[in-house]
Each structure stands twice: as C-alpha cells, then as structure tokens.
Amino acid sequence: MTPLRVVVVGHGMVGSRFVDELLARAPGATVAVTVLGAEEYEPYNRVLLSDVVAGRTDVASLTLPARPSGAVVRPGVTAVALDRAGRRVLADDGAAYPYDVVVLATGARANVPRMAGLRTGHAAGLPAGVHALRTLDDAREIVAAAANARRAVVLGGGVLGLEAACGLAGRGLAVTVLHGGPHVMDRQLDGDAAAATGVALARLGVDVRTDAAATGVAHDGRRLRGVRLGSTGTGGELIPADLLVLTAGTVPETALASSAGLAVRRGVVVGDDLATADPAVFAIGDCAEPPEGGTGLVAQGWEQARRLAAELGGSAAVGPPDPAAGQRGDVADAEGDRAPSHPAGPPAGGPNDVVKLKAQGVDVSAIGPRDVPAGARVVRLSDPAAGRHVEVVVHAGRVVGATCVGDPGVAADLVAAYTRATPVPRDPAHLLLRPVRRADTAAEPSPTLMPDRATVCRCNGVTKGDVVAQWRAGARSTAEVVAATRATTGCGGCADAVCGLVEWLARADPPAADAHPTSATPAGRDPVVADAVVTPAVAPAVT
C-alpha cells in the first residue's frame, strides 16, 4: 500500500509534537512524514524563553526530549508557497515536496507595533537595542544586550512582558514596563488584582506605566536612547533606555495559507476537525483559528496535535484521500458565525485555562474563564497595598474560577480544587486562606502523598500514576521519566513535583526491589500511599 505522504510546515513545539503523535499511531510504514522547519535548531521549549532572559534556565535546557522519529526533517528550510492544485509545498531550498496531507504548524511571530523608527509588523531589521522576544535567537540577543545596558523598557504588560521585565530587573537593570491597557495582564486580571501585582513588581524595582501610548523610539544611529510617549513619534515624554524589549503580543503566521487562497481571519480558519476548506490542508497551534478560538497557550496546540494525529493515524491505514473528493463546505465562513459542533464542556477545565506568571518574586495565578456564571458565588480577600489578592468563583459546589496574587500556597490549593472539581467547604471563605499551623505541629506531609489520578503536569496531562507507571516500566531518572511522559516540557512549573516524585520512588521502590503492588493492595493504588489523604494544605504542584 502506498504510504500517506504528510508534509508538516513548522518544527516547533506543536509541529514536532504532531509528528511524534502521528508516528506513534500510524501502523507500520503507512505514513511518510517530511518536516520543514524554518529555524536551524532542534525543537525547543519556547515557553521558557523568559526564564533564559532571567538567567534561571540555560539555552541547552530548552531542547525538548529526543523521541524516536521516522520523519525526514529539513531544518532551516522555509516553505514559500502551497501549490494546492499540484499538492506540493514549494520551499526556499528550491525543492517541491509532494503531499497527500499538509499540516500547517507555522506558529506566530512577534508583533512589532506601529511606532516611528520601527518597521511595522516585522521583527527583522529592528534597530540596535530593540529586540522582540519570540525565538531562541531573540532570547540570546536580549541576554547579550542586557550585559551592557543600564535601563530597559519592556513594551507590553501581559504575561510575557512581566516575565521579561522581572528577569531584566534580576540582572540589575532599571526596568520600565509600558502598557497600553488600563492595567497589567488585563486579559487575566481585574483592577484590584493588577494593583496587587503592581506592588510586587515595584518591590523588584520594576516601574509600570499603564495607558501608555508609545509612539516612537529615539535612536542616534548607533544605539537606542529611549522610547517616546505622546501623540507623535518625535514629541512627548522620552523614557530613557538603552534596551527595548517588544512583548506586545503575537501575529499568527498565515501568509502561506492566505497566498494559497485559504480562508484567514486572525488565524487560518479551520473546523472542529482542524481541516481548512481544502480537505488535504490542516492547521494546528498558534497559526490556526478553530471554532472555539485560540488561547495562545501551548497546551491547546498539543491537544490539537494529538487529535489530528489520532485521525490521520487511523486514515493512514486506509490510504491517501481521493483528490477528487472536492472542497469542504462545513468550515466556518468569513464572518465566523458557525457555532462549534461540540459542547463547551463542564466548568472545570483542562490545561488551557490556568495562567501562572513565571517571575521570581511575583506570584500570580489566573484560573478558569473570567466570565462569572449566572448564580455563582464570588468570595474575595483583597489587600492590594500588601500585594495580596485572592478571589474565588464557586458554582454548584465547585471552584469554577479564581485569581490569586501574592500567595503561591493558596494558588496551588485553588488550582488543585479547580482541576479535580472537588467539593468546596460549606463556607467558601475558607478557600481564601490556608490553615495556620502551630509551631509544634509536625512538618507538612510530602507532596508525593497524593492519589494516582492527581495531575502533576497540566500542560501534558501527566498524573502521579503516569510517573509511577514509567518508573515501574524501567525509567530510573527524572530525565527518563520526562522523556517517557513529556512532563516538565510545557511551562516547567511542575519540575519540582516531578523531581520529588522520582526521588521518592527511588527511596520507596528501589530498582532492585519488585516494584509491583502486593495482593493486599487494592488494584490501581500505590502500596506505599494507598491510604494517604491529600489535604488542601498539601496540594500537588501543577503546571
């Protein structure tokens, strides 16, 4: 049987995950996969680039775990055209790559705002001292520039902007954040939560200017002098800076799809099955616009990669699609008024709706959608002057949303309650505070005392049971567990929990011992912690 020819355009976090998932599912030699990657590097964790800027993570640590692959990968090769009639992808290496199915995983590029002195919309050709933060090269250049800079301006007060600002402040720079919205992280936080976040930022030496209209950069031809505020690019207040970092959002890479005549709005328009109007062309990740919209979080792209791989892996056994099958008629139209065919699901969500700021000294977690369901109860504790704000939304006896600033312990409890949909206390106000422990109380129990079903890595849906299963299958180090489960390869927030579980397993279930439950242990439960109870005070770390 002729193998299904699959060309994947994009070798980032989502494209590489799709290839892994597809090759794991496709039976035998039923698929022939070619990957075109514009960057020269192996796939790396883009989510942790702000950690590189902060100096908490080195570049080598960003590389995603190597996994067996039967794909032909062309690093440094950029797709320049999609010949839908001839079913070929034309690339800048002069080759044409034939396909039965093409998957666009082109991601998004950094948005360069409309400012005097900047080439609008393009990160290429930025003047000296001005850097976007989207790629590995960007992070390296920012670190190098920070070594010789004294004052930095970060344009954009979203999650990435605040992480970059805190990282630069940690390197000793005086940092100013310019944000056009009414307050920082305005997609996730309300005014009180943002005010509490601002107090924590000020403690790190980060100055925040909101409702700030940056209109131009001042440059002497050799180096950056500052960023101008005001109605024009030449007048108004000058914020001195010798380093400007652009974190003002991203723009989906849709040029390939648009030039091929496919529907594009903000992203490439796809249906619930992730196909475009052309049944041989799919889009996943940041470049795609599914019916439910894009979150910009990698977990959504990974979930799309899994779904599409499952679909194509099964169809590969049947053979390539019929070229005469025609065009799809059920994709959302240009106005986007078609409702998704699948239900929205229960209030408690998956990894796409928990946002945690990765910045040392600033603890911010936004959990669940911001919209409050009808009939929900909202309890809050707000002390912005102290840098603390906790708000919990309870509906039908469950946590359906929360915001927590300045208390990572409470945030971990709330994420656990939201993820597991556990019943809330009779008085939900108890969710706002952790129990006060007496000085003579025994040390807090180990976070390994959790049920097997407890999620450890939200980005990849890895449970404690998954980690234990890989240990028993022969994984004998954190690196081997990571390679087998992909835990820690998302936002990285679960690294301590995964390392702790592996260390505990090494003590409780050493390699020389028979690592199987005894007959006295109920099936599916750990013999060491079968009767352990997780209290809110010891909720597991999650990503």
N, C-alpha and C positions, 0 to 999 in steps of 0.2 A: 504494500500500500504506500502511496506517495505521502511523505510526511507533510504536515501542516506547516507552511512557511510563515513564521511570525517575526516581524521586524519591530523592535522596540526602540522608539526615539526618546532617548533620555536614560542615563545610567546613574541617577541619583538615588535617594532613599526609597522612593516609590517604584521607580523603574526596576531597580535591582531586586527589590522585594517581589515584584510581579514575576520576574524571571525565575527566582528561587521557587516560588509557589507553583508556577506552571510546570517546571521540570520535575518537581516532586509529585505532581499529579498525573502528568501525561504518561500513559503506559508505553514502555519500550521506546522505540525510535519513531514515535508518531508525530513529533514536532521537530522542526529545525529552526532554532532561535538565533537571530542576529541582533545585536545591541549596538546602537550608535550613541556614543557619549561625547558631548562637546568638551567636557573637561578631561584633562590628561590623567586625572587621579583615579584610584580605586574609589568605589562608593564610600562616602564618609557621612558622619552624623552632623548634618547642618544645624540641628537644634542646639548643639553645644558650642557654636562659634562664639557666642558671647562669653562662654567660660574661657575660651582661648584668649580673648581680649582681657579678661580679668586675671589671667595667669593661673587659674585653677586647673586647667586642662592643657596638656601639650598636644601639638598637632598630631603626633603619632597615635594618640589615644582616640582620635576621631574615626579612624578606619573601622568600618563595620566588620563584624566577624566573617572570615572567609568561609564560604559554604560551597559544597560540591556543585559544579555547574557544567552543563554540556553546551552552553551557548558560545557563539562566536562574538567576542566583544571587540569593538573598534573604538578605542579611546582617542580623544582628540579629533573625532570626526563629527562634523555638524551636518545635519540634514538641511538642505536648502529648498527642496521642492517635493511635493507629494503628487505624483502622477497617478491619479485615481483611475483613469481610463486604462492605462497600461499596468496598473498595480505594481508600481515601482516607487521607491524612495530614492531621490537623487541627492547626493551628498557632495561636500566640498572637496573630497578626495578624488573626484571625477568618476566615481563608481555609481552604478544604479543597482539598488538592492530590491529584488523582486519579492513580493509578499502575497500571501493569501489573506493574512490579517495583519494590520499595523496598529500598534498601541502607542498613542502619544502620551508620554510622561515627561513633557518638557518643562514642567515646573513653572516658576515665576521669576522675574527679575526685580531688582531693587528699583523702586520708584524714585526718580530724580525730579523734585518739584520744580515748578516754574519760578525761577529766580534769575535775576540779572547775574551774568557771569557763569551760569551753568548751562550745559546743553540739555534741554528739557527732555526728560524721559529716558535718557541713556546714561549708564554709569561709565561707559567708555569715554576716554578723553577728558575726565574731570581734572580741574587744575590742581597743582601741587597743594597738598594739605587737606584736600577734600576726598573723602572715601565713603563709599557705600559699605554696608555690612550684609553680604549675602553669600559670598563664596569663601572657600579656604584661602584663596589669594587675598581677598579683602581683609580677612582677619589678620593674616601675616603682615600686610602693609600697615594696618592700624597699629599693631604692636610695635612695629619698627618706628612709625611716626611718633608714637607716644613717648619713645625713649628720648626724643629731642624736643618735646613740646612742654609747655607750661600751662596753657589754658586751652580747654577744649569746649566746643559747642556740639551738643547732640540734637539733631533736628528730628523731632518726633518723640512724644511721651507715651508711646504704647509699651507693650511688654518688652520688646527687643530694645527699644530706646533706653528704657530704665535699666535694663541689664547691662547695656554697653556703658551707660553713664556711671553706674556703680563700679564697674570694672575699671574704668579710667580713673575714677576717684581713688580706687585702691592702689593705683600706680603712682599716686601723688600729684595728679593734675587737678587744677581748679576747673570744675565742670559746671556748665550751664545747660539745662535742657530747655529747648524752645518747643512749645506745643501749641498748635492752632486751636485745639478744643478748649472747653471750659475747665477741664481738669485732666490730670494724667489718667491713663488707662480708662478713658471714658466709654470704651466698648464693654468693659467688665465691671467698673466701679461707679457708685454714686458719689455725690459731693462729699459726704462725711467720710466715707472710706478713703477717698482720694486725699482728703485733708490729713487723715492719719498717716497715709503713705508719705505725704509730703514732709511730715515731721521726721519720719525715719530717714528720708533722703537728706534732709538738712543736717542730721547728725553725722552723715557721711561726708558732708561738705558739698553736696550737690544742690545747686540753686535751680529752682524751677520757675519758668516764666510761661504762664498759660495765656490763651487768647493772643498769642504772639504771631504776628504776620511777618515772617522772614521774607524779605523781598530781594535780597542780593548778597553777594559776597564781595568783600574788599580784598583786592589782591594787588601786590606791587610788581607782578610779573615773575617773581621768584618764589614768593611764599605768601601764604594766607595771612591777612591782617585781622579779619573779623567778619562778622555777619551783621548785615543791616536789617533793622526793623523799620516799618513805616510803609507809606503808600507807594514809594518808588524804590528802585534799586540803588539810587545814588544819594538819597537824603535819608533823614531819620536817624534814630539811635544806632550807634555802632557797638556791638558786643565784641570786645577783643577776643581773638582766638588765633592760635596757630595750627589748630586741628579741628576739622569739621567732619562729623560722622553723620551720614544720612540714614535714618531709620524710619522714613516717612511712608511705610507700607510697601507693598509689592504690586507688580502688574503681571497677570498671567501671560505666559508665552504662548500666544495664539497665532502668530504670523503664519506658521506653516499651514494650519488648518484654514485660516482665512483666505490665503492665496490659492488654496485648493477648492474654494467655493463652499466650504462647510459653514454652518451657522455658528456665529460667535457673538456673544454679548460681552460680559466681563470675561468669561472663560469660554472654552469650547463647549457648546451645548450638547449634552448627552441625556439619554433617558435613564430609567431605573436600571437598565442592563448595561449602562456605561457605553453604549454604542451611539455614534452620531447618525445623521440621516443616511450615511453610507454604511451598510451593514458590515463592511470589511474594515472600518476605521473606528477605533475606540479611543477614549481619553480618560485618564485617571490622574489623581493628585491635584496639585495647585493649578494646573492648566485647565482643568475640567470644571464645568458648571452643571452639576446634577440637579434634578428637580428640587431637592431639599436645600440647595445652595452649598457653597464651600465654606469650611470653617477656617482654612489656613493652617490647620494642625495636622501633623504627620500621621496621627492615628487614623484620620479619615482616609487618607491616601492608602495606608496599609490595608485598611478594611476593604477598600475598593480593589486593591491588588489581589487580595485573597478571593473575593467574589468573582472577579473576572478570570482569574487562573482556574478556579473550580469549573467555571462554564466552558472555557476553551480547552481545559484538560480533558473534559468529557467529550467535547465535539471533535477533538483531535483523533479519537479512536474511530470516528465515523468517516473522516476525510475532510478535505477542504470544502468550503461553501461553494455553491453554484454561482459563478459570476453573473448569470442571467437572473439572479434572484430579485433584482430591482432595488429600488430605494425604499428606505423605511418611511412610513407615513405617520408614525406614532411618537415622534420626538417632539419635545416642547417647541412651540413656534417662537418666532422672534419676539413676541410680547411676553412669553413665559407665563401664560395663564392656564396651562395644563397642570392639574393637581397631581402630586405623586400617587402612584397606584398602590403604594404600601402604607399602612397606618403609621402614625407618628411614633407609636410605642409608649411604654409606661413612662411616668415622670422621671424615675431613676434612670440615669443614662450610663453610657459607656465612656470610653476614654476621650471622646471628642468634646466633652463639656466640663472639664476640670482644667483650669488655667492656674499655674503656680509660677510666681516670679522667682527666677533663679538669680538672686542677688544677695551676697553675704551681707547681713545686717538689715535687710528689708524683707520681712516675711509677709507675703500677700498671696492669698488663695481665693479664687473665684470659682464657685462650684454650681453647676447647673445653669439653666437659662435665666436671664434677668427678668423675664415676664413672670408676674405672680399669678398663679392660677386662681380662678374665682373660688371664693370660700376658703382660701388658705389663711393661715395664721402666721404673722410675722413677729418675731421677737428679736430685740436688738440690745446691744450694750455698746454705746459709742462714747469714746473719750479721745477725740482727735488730738487734743493738746498733749496727751501722753503717748500718742502714736498707736492707739488701740481702737479697733472697731470690729465687732462681731455681729452679724445679722444672719438669722436662720429663718427659712421659709418652710413651714410644716403644712402638709396636706394629707388628709386621710391617714393620719398617724405615722407618716413617714417624712424624712427630710427630702425636699424636692429642690432645694436651692440654698446657697449660703455664701457669705462673704466673710473672710477673716483676715484682719490686718494686725500684725504685731503679736500673735500668739500661735506659734507653729504647732504646739501640742494640741490646742483646741482645733486647729485646722485639720490635723491628722485624724482626730476623732470624727469630725464632720464629714471628711471625705469617706471614711470607712462606713459611717452610717448611711451616707448617700449611695455609695456603691452597692452595699449589701441590702439596702432597703429595710434596715432593721427598725423595729418599733421604737418610737421616741418615748421619753419619760412622760408621765401624766402631766407634769408641769414642764413645758418645753424650755423654760428659762434655764433649767439645769444644763442645757446644751451649751450655754454661753461660757461656762466655767468648768474647769477641771476640779475634781475633789482635792481638798487641801490635805496633804499627808502630814501626819505627826512626825516629829523628829525621830522618835524611837520606832517608827514603822519599818518593817523590812524593806529592802531595796525593791524597786519596781520590777515585776516579773519580766522575763526575757520576751522580746517581740516574736520569738520563734514559737511561743505558746499560742498558736492560732489554728483554726480548723484548716484542713487541707484545701477547702474551697475558697479560702481568703485570697483575694487578689494581691499580689506583690508588685507586679509591673503592669500598670494600667495601659500604657501605650501599646503593649503587645499582648495583653490579656493573660499574663502568666500568673498562675496561682502558686501558693506554697506547695500544693500537691504536685504540680508540674516539676518544681525544683527537686522535690524528694524523689519523684519517679526517675528523673535523669540521673540523680546520684546512684540510685539502685541499678540503673542501666549501665553504669560504669563511668559516668562523669565524676572526676575526682578533684576538680579545682573550680574556682569561680570562672575562670576563662572557659573551661569545658562546658560548664552549665550555661554560660552566656551563649556559647556557640550553638548549643542544642536548643535553647528556648528563646533566644534573642532578648531576654530580659536585660535591662540597663541600656539598650541601644536606642531608646527614644529620648526622652528628656533627661534621663540619667538620675532622676530623683530617687530611684529605688536601689541604687548601688549599695548603700549601707545595709539595706534589708537583705539583699541577695547575698552579699558577703557574710552577713551574720548567720544566715541560714546554712550556708556552706560550712562555716566554721562549726556551727552546732552539729551538723551532720557528721563532720569529721570526728567529733568527740563522742556523739551518741551512737553512731553507726559506722565504726571504722572499717576500712576496706577489707581487713582480714576476717571480719565478722560476717555471719549470714544475715544479709540485710533484707529480710522478709518478715512480715508480720507473723506473730505466733498464732496458733489456733485459738488462743484465748482472747485475741484482739478482734473486735468487730471488723468485718470487711470494710475496706476503704478508709480506715482510720489509722493514724500513726501509733505504733505501740508505745512510743515514748511520751506522747502528749495526748493520748486518746481521751483522757478525761479533763483536759485543760479547758479553761473557760477564758475567753477574751473579754476583758472589761474595757469600757470606754477609755480608761486611763492608759491602756497599753495597745491602742490600735496600731496595726502594722503600718510601716512606711509604705507609701504608694507613689507611683509616678503620676 
